[in-house]
Amino acid sequence: MEGLSNLIHTAKMKGWVRGFRVDSSAQNGLEITHLQYANDTLIFCEAMTEQMLILRVIFIIFEAVSGLHINWGKSFIYPINEVAQVESLAGVLGGRVGELPTIYLGMPLGERANQ
């Protein structure tokens, strides 16, 4: 899984993908592109076809090099706010569109902190 992390990090450093900026007011604020836990990976990026294509290439390289295979049947895109053509974006990766809030590893994802 470290190989996948390195591929995503390289794509971020080259400006091919953009993550979620934690503190948008800071010029050099923290930007998260992905989180990994065990064999799961959460990826944060902009809802753009170009970024989905880059991620698809990253996944193809990862599968070829590692010998591991991504289970696209368990892969989801969770759009934040309104995203035009979200089905098309999910199709680039071969995944499905999920809805927030949801449960991830037994924890609520996408709910307000006070709920």
N, C-alpha and C positions, 0 to 999 in steps of 0.2 A: 504494500500500500504506500510505502515511502516513494516508490517510483511514480505513482500517480500524483502524489503531492508535489513532487519535483516538477513534473510536466506542467501541472496547473500553475505552479509558482513561476516557472519560466515564461509561460504565456502571459501572465500578469506583468512580469518585468518588461517584456517586449511590447506591452500595450495592446495585446490581442484580446484580452478579456479584462473586464473591470468588475470588481467585487462590490460589496456593500460597505459604504463609508460609515463608520461608527459615529464619528464626530465631524459632521459636515462643516462646522464653523472653523475647524482648525485646518490650516493650509496643508500640513503634513499629518493629518489624522490617520488613525488606524483604518485600514481597508481589509475586510475579510473576503477572501475568494472561496474558501472551503473549510469545512470542519470534518474531521474523521474520527470515528469511534468503532473499534473492532473492524469489521468488514463493511461498514457503512460509510458513505461519503455524502455530505450535504454541500452543494455548490451554489454560490451566490454570484449572479451575473446580471447584466442588463438584458432585457427582453428584446434582443436583436438577432436576426437570422445569422449575421456574420459571427456572432459569439457562439451560437449554437453549432455552427459548422466547425469552428475551431475546437469546441469541446468534443464534437464527434470525432475529429481527427485525433485528438488526445486519447480518447477512449480506444480507438482502433489501434493506435501505437501501444498503449498500455496492454491491451489484450494480446497483441503479437509478441511483445517482449516478455511479459510475465507468464503467459500461458493460462491466465485466469480469464474468465468470461463474465461479462456484465449481464445480469438478468434483467432484460428490458421489460419483462412482464411485471417486475416489481419497481420499476423506475417511474417517477412522477415529476412533473413540473408544477410547482405551486406559484402561481402568479400573485404578485403584490399589487393591489389596486387594479385598475382596468388595463388589460393588455390586449392590444389588437392582434388578431391572428394567432392566438395562443395555441390553437390546435395545430396550426402549421409549424409553429416552433417546436411543439412536442413531437411532431412527425419527423423533424430533422434528426432528433435523437432516438426516435423509435419508442419513446415512452408515452405515458398518458398524462392528462391534465387532472390534478387533484385540487381540492378546495380547502382553504383555511377557514376555521381552525381544524386541526387534525391531531392525531396522537402519534408521536414518534418515540419509540423506545419507552413506552408507558408514560410519557410526559406530554402535556398539552403544547402544541406548537401553533403560534399565530393568535393566541388569545391575549387579552389585556392582563397585565400583571395582577390586578385586583380581582380577577374572576377565579 
